[in-house]
Amino acid sequence: MNGESSRSSLRALEVFEAFREARRPLSLSEVARMTDMPVSTCHGVFKALEQRGFLYFGAGRDAYPTRRLWDLAQAINAHDPVALRLEPALAQLRHEVDETVILGVRHGDTVLYLLVLESAQAIRYSSQAGEHKPLHSSAIGKVMLGAMSPSEFDAWLRSADLRKVTERTLVSAPRLKADLAAARARGYYVTLGENVSDVMAVAAPLTMGTTTFGVAIAGPLQRLAGKEAALGKRLLRALKALEAAGRADAAR
């Protein structure tokens, strides 16, 4: 698939992203401007979405998505095998630590967030499922790097862009290697303001079948500082129970 056809397949999603950002009805010209899409192309996307029941026009020329997208998303989410198996236990972990809990998996040179269960606290780490994070600066990313064999990691390192995301990001290969080695020894990985300057996260691997996921507990650095060991211990206990349950299910 070439770049243009790939972009065309994402046009409708870009339109929905525009509505999400604006949080109000939008005109065709406004969406075209927000998505950097030619007006003629945007008109075609609008027409297709309207014909399929995903978009409606109210008074004037402004449009807004219908609830059909929400209904589809709910139906898909209700049968997500990862969410069905893992979300209840991760929600319990979130409740116990009262911080945001995240499930992610490697996606190329990034981490893809699959579940984000936010803390109920007013000041908390916030993110969304579907977001991508760098491997070298995120806690779940470090889990993915730590799961690599030495030769695989060295190959990744030769082409990796260890860019500085914050002032605390580890951009030195020797420092990153040392950080990962220490994390493997204790069983969990930590970021201290390396991906978001005021956020700390503790993450560990979760193996389900042949897939390695990463689960992180994340929150404000000021609140979590000094709790690394306690959070790591609680996280490892929860993931050990999940893996044991997964093995039991597979044996049945």
Secondary structure, 3 states (H helix, E strand, C coil): CCHHHHHHHCHHHHHHHHHHHHCCCECHHHHHHHHCCCHHHHHHHHHHHHHCCCEEECCCCCEEECCHHHHHHHHHHHCCHHHHHHHHHHHHHHHHHCCEEEEEEEECCEEEEEEEECCCCCCCCCCCCCCEEECCCCHHHHHHHHCCCHHHHHHHHHHCCCCCCCCCCCCCHHHHHHHHHHHHHHCCEEEECCCCCCEEEEEEEEEECCEEEEEEEEEEHHHHCCCHHHHHHHHHHHHHHHHHHHHHHHHC
